Amino acid sequence: MGSYEFLKAWREQQFTVASPDVSVNEEALENALQAGEPLITLVPPVIPADGFASALAVVAGLLAEHQDDEAAAARAAAVKTAIQRAGSAEREMLVHAVLGGDGLDQWAAARSLPSELLTTLASLAIQPFMARHAAALAEAAPLSLWRQNVCPVCGSGADVCRIDPDNMRHLHCPTCDTQWEHHRLSCPTCNTDDVKKVNLLTLEDLKPWRVEVCDACGGYIKTLDQRHGGLLARPKVDLFLEDARTLQLDVLAEEQGYRRGGRVQ
């Protein structure tokens, strides 16, 4: 898939996303968090079909521009063209397929598009809408009650984490950009607190990033240590982009047999 430059260009895009109406009261949100239920089960996001299609066309076009391989560029351009030509009903079907997690393959096949590429681009295109939805919920919900290893808003697994200057650990959601606190000395994949099972891998050129690997589950997560200051200690550092920039750490962990998400069960 595309380069760091492509993802950076996408993250720098500015979309006008309306603030959702969070009509559920704070007590209901608190109860959901205490019950271990991501807030999306209580307040599903409403994604405008035209707005999503516009974002998807933009991200497909950016990928085409950042591809050196002509065939790969042509595939991305074909996605952009198909989205631009899609009628209102087709766009509604597309949004429902993305949110429902079903039907995207059929949507792609009906238009002779590569389904894996469409799925990847759709996951990027939905980011600004999910982020706005998550931000609105976070304003009303006490996320500090949540300590699970999945996102309190959308239920996605964390991609990376950071340790802030106060030594607090925060996991990051790649789907909606939510960050939430998590137990400092435990594996965010399997939650083991056996410190003998968790070790660190580093590359000098990528410090203060490191990899936390777990021998209990075979999983790993990349961690940004912000306690040493510097540019990466700023509060608004883009952890999604940083994940793409530090792929060498993924290679390091995978070469030693660790996997994101742990061992396949």
C-alpha positions as CSV (number, residue, x, y, z in Angstrom):
1,M,0.0,0.0,0.0
2,G,1.0,3.6,-0.3
3,S,4.0,5.4,1.1
4,Y,4.4,7.5,4.2
5,E,4.1,10.5,1.9
6,F,0.7,9.4,0.7
7,L,-0.6,8.9,4.2
8,K,0.8,12.2,5.3
9,A,-0.9,13.9,2.3
10,W,-4.2,12.2,3.3
11,R,-3.9,13.2,7.0
12,E,-3.3,16.8,6.0
13,Q,-6.6,17.0,4.0
14,Q,-9.2,19.1,5.7
15,F,-12.8,18.0,5.5
16,T,-15.8,19.9,6.9
17,V,-17.5,17.3,9.1
18,A,-20.6,18.3,10.9
19,S,-20.6,17.7,14.6
20,P,-23.0,14.8,15.4
21,D,-25.9,15.3,17.8
22,V,-25.1,13.2,20.8
23,S,-28.6,13.0,22.3
24,V,-27.8,10.2,24.8
25,N,-27.3,11.5,28.4
26,E,-24.0,11.2,30.3
27,E,-25.4,8.6,32.7
28,A,-26.2,6.2,29.8
29,L,-22.7,6.7,28.3
30,E,-21.1,6.1,31.7
31,N,-23.2,2.9,32.2
32,A,-22.1,1.6,28.8
33,L,-18.4,2.2,29.7
34,Q,-18.8,0.5,33.0
35,A,-20.4,-2.4,31.3
36,G,-17.5,-2.7,28.9
37,E,-19.5,-1.7,25.9
38,P,-17.9,0.7,23.3
39,L,-20.0,3.8,22.9
40,I,-20.6,3.1,19.2
41,T,-23.1,0.4,20.3
42,L,-25.1,3.1,22.1
43,V,-24.6,5.9,19.6
44,P,-23.9,4.7,16.1
45,P,-22.2,7.2,13.8
46,V,-24.2,8.8,11.0
47,I,-22.0,9.2,7.9
48,P,-23.3,11.3,5.0
49,A,-23.1,9.3,1.8
50,D,-22.0,12.2,-0.4
51,G,-19.4,13.4,2.2
52,F,-18.0,9.9,2.5
53,A,-17.8,9.5,-1.3
54,S,-16.0,12.8,-1.6
55,A,-13.4,11.7,1.0
56,L,-13.0,8.3,-0.7
57,A,-12.5,9.9,-4.1
58,V,-9.8,12.2,-2.6
59,V,-7.9,9.4,-0.9
60,A,-8.0,7.3,-4.0
61,G,-6.7,10.2,-6.1
62,L,-3.9,10.8,-3.6
63,L,-2.9,7.2,-3.7
64,A,-2.8,7.3,-7.5
65,E,-0.5,10.3,-7.4
66,H,1.9,8.7,-5.0
67,Q,2.3,5.4,-6.8
68,D,5.4,4.7,-8.8
69,D,4.0,1.6,-10.3
70,E,1.7,2.5,-13.3
71,A,-0.6,-0.5,-12.7
72,A,-1.1,0.3,-9.0
73,A,-1.8,4.0,-9.9
74,A,-4.3,2.8,-12.5
75,R,-6.2,0.7,-9.9
76,A,-6.4,3.6,-7.5
77,A,-7.6,5.9,-10.2
78,A,-10.3,3.4,-11.2
79,V,-11.6,3.5,-7.7
80,K,-11.7,7.3,-7.8
81,T,-13.6,7.2,-11.1
82,A,-16.1,4.6,-9.9
83,I,-16.9,6.7,-6.8
84,Q,-17.3,9.9,-8.8
85,R,-19.7,8.2,-11.2
86,A,-21.7,6.5,-8.4
87,G,-25.3,7.7,-8.0
88,S,-26.9,8.6,-4.7
89,A,-28.3,5.1,-4.1
90,E,-24.9,3.5,-4.9
91,R,-23.2,5.8,-2.4
92,E,-25.7,5.0,0.3
93,M,-25.1,1.3,-0.3
94,L,-21.4,1.9,0.0
95,V,-21.6,3.7,3.3
96,H,-23.9,0.9,4.7
97,A,-21.4,-1.7,3.5
98,V,-18.5,0.1,5.2
99,L,-20.3,0.7,8.5
100,G,-21.9,-2.7,8.6
101,G,-18.7,-4.5,7.7
102,D,-20.5,-6.5,5.0
103,G,-21.2,-6.0,1.3
104,L,-18.1,-4.1,0.4
105,D,-16.7,-7.0,-1.6
106,Q,-19.9,-7.2,-3.6
107,W,-19.9,-3.4,-4.2
108,A,-16.4,-3.7,-5.6
109,A,-17.0,-6.8,-7.7
110,A,-20.0,-5.2,-9.3
111,R,-17.8,-2.4,-10.6
112,S,-14.7,-4.5,-11.4
113,L,-12.7,-2.9,-8.6
114,P,-10.1,-4.7,-6.4
115,S,-12.0,-5.3,-3.2
116,E,-8.9,-5.3,-0.9
117,L,-7.9,-1.9,-2.3
118,L,-11.4,-0.5,-1.9
119,T,-11.5,-1.8,1.7
120,T,-8.2,-0.2,2.6
121,L,-9.1,3.2,1.0
122,A,-12.6,3.1,2.7
123,S,-10.9,2.6,6.1
124,L,-8.9,5.8,5.5
125,A,-11.8,7.8,4.1
126,I,-14.0,7.1,7.1
127,Q,-11.3,8.4,9.5
128,P,-12.4,12.1,9.7
129,F,-16.0,11.2,10.2
130,M,-15.3,8.7,12.9
131,A,-12.9,11.1,14.6
132,R,-15.5,13.8,14.7
133,H,-18.1,11.3,16.1
134,A,-15.6,10.1,18.7
135,A,-14.7,13.7,19.7
136,A,-18.3,14.5,20.3
137,L,-18.9,11.4,22.4
138,A,-15.7,12.0,24.4
139,E,-17.0,15.4,25.4
140,A,-19.9,13.8,27.1
141,A,-18.5,10.5,28.3
142,P,-16.1,9.7,31.1
143,L,-13.5,7.8,29.1
144,S,-11.3,7.7,32.2
145,L,-13.5,4.8,33.4
146,W,-12.2,2.6,30.5
147,R,-9.1,0.4,30.8
148,Q,-9.7,-2.2,28.2
149,N,-7.4,-2.9,25.2
150,V,-10.0,-1.9,22.6
151,C,-11.2,1.6,21.8
152,P,-13.9,2.9,24.2
153,V,-15.7,4.6,21.3
154,C,-15.6,2.3,18.3
155,G,-14.2,-1.0,19.7
156,S,-11.2,-1.1,17.3
157,G,-7.9,-2.6,18.5
158,A,-5.1,-0.2,19.3
159,D,-2.3,0.4,16.7
160,V,0.3,2.1,18.9
161,C,0.6,3.6,22.3
162,R,2.5,6.5,24.0
163,I,3.8,7.1,27.5
164,D,3.2,10.8,28.4
165,P,5.6,13.0,30.4
166,D,3.6,12.0,33.6
167,N,4.4,8.3,32.9
168,M,0.8,7.5,32.0
169,R,0.2,5.1,29.1
170,H,-2.3,5.9,26.4
171,L,-3.5,3.5,23.6
172,H,-4.4,5.0,20.2
173,C,-7.2,4.0,17.9
174,P,-6.4,4.1,14.2
175,T,-10.1,4.2,13.2
176,C,-11.3,7.2,15.2
177,D,-8.1,8.7,16.7
178,T,-9.4,8.2,20.3
179,Q,-6.7,7.9,22.9
180,W,-7.4,6.3,26.3
181,E,-5.4,5.3,29.4
182,H,-4.3,1.7,29.9
183,H,-2.5,-0.1,32.6
184,R,1.2,0.9,32.5
185,L,2.7,-2.5,33.1
186,S,0.6,-4.9,31.2
187,C,0.4,-6.2,27.6
188,P,-2.2,-4.3,25.6
189,T,-2.9,-7.4,23.5
190,C,-3.5,-10.1,26.2
191,N,-3.5,-8.0,29.3
192,T,-0.9,-10.1,31.1
193,D,0.8,-8.3,34.0
194,D,3.6,-10.7,34.2
195,V,6.6,-8.3,33.7
196,K,8.8,-11.3,32.9
197,K,6.8,-11.9,29.8
198,V,7.1,-8.4,28.4
199,N,10.3,-7.1,26.8
200,L,11.5,-4.2,24.8
201,L,13.1,-3.9,21.4
202,T,14.7,-0.7,20.1
203,L,16.4,0.8,17.1
204,E,18.8,3.7,17.8
205,D,17.6,5.7,14.8
206,L,14.0,5.6,15.8
207,K,14.2,6.4,19.5
208,P,12.2,7.5,21.5
209,W,10.0,4.9,19.8
210,R,10.4,1.2,20.9
211,V,8.5,-2.1,20.6
212,E,7.0,-3.8,23.6
213,V,6.8,-7.6,22.9
214,C,4.9,-10.2,24.9
215,D,6.0,-13.8,25.2
216,A,2.6,-14.7,26.7
217,C,0.6,-14.0,23.5
218,G,3.3,-13.4,20.9
219,G,2.0,-9.9,20.3
220,Y,3.7,-6.5,20.1
221,I,2.9,-2.9,20.1
222,K,5.0,0.1,19.2
223,T,5.4,2.7,22.0
224,L,6.3,6.3,21.9
225,D,8.1,7.4,25.1
226,Q,7.4,11.1,25.5
227,R,9.2,11.4,28.9
228,H,12.4,12.5,27.2
229,G,10.9,15.6,25.6
230,G,11.6,16.8,22.0
231,L,9.2,17.3,19.1
232,L,7.6,13.9,19.6
233,A,6.5,14.9,23.1
234,R,4.0,17.4,21.9
235,P,0.4,16.6,22.8
236,K,-0.9,16.6,19.2
237,V,1.7,14.3,17.6
238,D,-0.1,12.2,14.9
239,L,0.3,8.7,16.1
240,F,-1.3,7.2,13.0
241,L,1.4,8.8,10.8
242,E,4.1,7.9,13.3
243,D,3.0,4.3,13.0
244,A,3.6,4.5,9.3
245,R,7.0,6.3,9.7
246,T,8.3,3.6,12.1
247,L,7.8,0.5,10.0
248,Q,11.3,-0.7,10.7
249,L,10.2,-1.5,14.2
250,D,7.4,-3.7,12.8
251,V,10.0,-5.5,10.8
252,L,12.2,-5.9,13.8
253,A,9.4,-7.4,15.9
254,E,8.2,-9.7,13.1
255,E,11.7,-11.0,12.4
256,Q,11.7,-12.3,16.0
257,G,8.4,-14.0,15.6
258,Y,6.0,-11.5,17.1
259,R,2.8,-10.3,15.5
260,R,0.4,-7.4,15.9
261,G,-2.7,-8.8,17.7
262,G,-0.7,-11.8,19.0
263,R,-0.8,-15.3,17.8
264,V,-3.6,-16.5,15.5
265,Q,-5.9,-18.6,17.6
